[in-house]
Amino acid sequence: MNIGISDLDYTMDFIRRMLPILIPLVILSWTLMITGIVSLVKKPNTWNEKILWLLIIIFISTFGPVIYFALGSGMLDEKWVREQDQRDQTRGDQYPGGLS
């Protein structure tokens, strides 16, 4: 299949017209992705959960970080608080009177 000069010109013209729309979307996507990854790495959870969310953030592109911030970030925080509460209760059982 031969691509003529007019086809190439049309394609390049289309790309030039779309750049003002595409550049901000790419910047937004990368900003969300980097922010999501930084937030995820700072969470004190296990790496098993982090790897799953990291894959979602990276491979679902723009919507992955949005899903992480809407659902995952809170889920990881709640799980961490529950684990801390369980550890505190265990320590309280070991030391009568709640002394730690």
C-alpha positions as CSV (number, residue, x, y, z in Angstrom):
1,M,0.0,0.0,0.0
2,N,1.5,3.3,-1.1
3,I,1.0,6.3,1.0
4,G,0.9,9.4,-1.0
5,I,2.3,12.8,-0.1
6,S,-1.2,14.2,0.3
7,D,-1.9,11.5,2.9
8,L,1.2,12.3,4.8
9,D,0.5,16.1,4.6
10,Y,-3.1,15.5,5.9
11,T,-1.8,13.4,8.8
12,M,0.9,15.9,9.8
13,D,-1.7,18.7,9.6
14,F,-4.1,16.8,11.8
15,I,-1.3,16.2,14.4
16,R,-0.4,19.9,14.4
17,R,-4.0,20.8,15.0
18,M,-4.4,18.3,17.8
19,L,-1.2,19.3,19.7
20,P,-2.8,22.1,21.8
21,I,-5.3,19.5,23.1
22,L,-2.9,16.6,23.4
23,I,0.0,18.3,25.3
24,P,-2.1,19.4,28.3
25,L,-3.7,15.9,28.5
26,V,-0.3,14.2,28.4
27,I,1.0,16.6,31.1
28,L,-2.0,15.9,33.3
29,S,-1.7,12.2,32.8
30,W,2.0,12.2,33.8
31,T,1.4,14.5,36.7
32,L,-1.4,12.2,38.1
33,M,0.8,9.1,37.5
34,I,3.8,10.6,39.3
35,T,1.7,11.9,42.2
36,G,0.0,8.6,42.6
37,I,3.3,6.7,42.6
38,V,4.8,9.1,45.2
39,S,1.7,8.8,47.4
40,L,1.7,5.0,47.1
41,V,5.4,4.7,48.0
42,K,4.9,6.8,51.1
43,K,2.2,4.5,52.5
44,P,3.4,2.2,55.3
45,N,1.7,-0.9,53.9
46,T,3.2,-4.1,52.6
47,W,4.7,-4.3,49.1
48,N,2.2,-6.9,48.0
49,E,-0.6,-4.3,48.1
50,K,1.6,-1.6,46.7
51,I,2.6,-3.6,43.7
52,L,-1.0,-4.2,42.8
53,W,-1.8,-0.5,43.0
54,L,1.4,0.4,41.2
55,L,0.4,-1.7,38.2
56,I,-3.1,-0.1,38.2
57,I,-1.6,3.4,38.3
58,I,0.9,2.7,35.5
59,F,-1.1,0.5,33.1
60,I,-4.5,2.1,33.3
61,S,-2.8,5.5,32.4
62,T,-4.9,8.5,33.3
63,F,-7.7,6.6,35.0
64,G,-5.4,4.5,37.2
65,P,-4.2,7.3,39.4
66,V,-7.8,8.6,39.7
67,I,-9.0,5.1,40.8
68,Y,-6.1,4.9,43.3
69,F,-6.9,8.3,44.8
70,A,-10.6,7.6,44.9
71,L,-10.5,4.0,46.3
72,G,-7.0,2.7,47.0
73,S,-5.5,5.4,49.1
74,G,-8.3,5.3,51.7
75,M,-8.4,1.5,51.6
76,L,-4.6,1.3,52.4
77,D,-5.0,3.9,55.2
78,E,-7.9,2.0,56.8
79,K,-6.1,-1.3,56.6
80,W,-3.0,0.3,58.2
81,V,-5.1,1.7,61.1
82,R,-6.7,-1.7,61.6
83,E,-3.4,-3.4,61.7
84,Q,-2.0,-0.8,64.2
85,D,-5.1,-1.3,66.4
86,Q,-4.6,-5.0,66.4
87,R,-1.0,-4.6,67.4
88,D,-1.9,-2.2,70.2
89,Q,-4.5,-4.7,71.5
90,T,-2.0,-7.5,71.4
91,R,0.5,-5.4,73.3
92,G,-2.2,-4.5,75.8
93,D,-2.9,-8.2,76.4
94,Q,0.8,-8.8,77.0
95,Y,1.1,-6.1,79.6
96,P,-1.6,-6.1,82.3
97,G,-3.1,-2.8,83.0
98,G,-2.4,-1.5,79.5
99,L,1.2,-0.5,80.3
100,S,3.5,-0.6,77.2
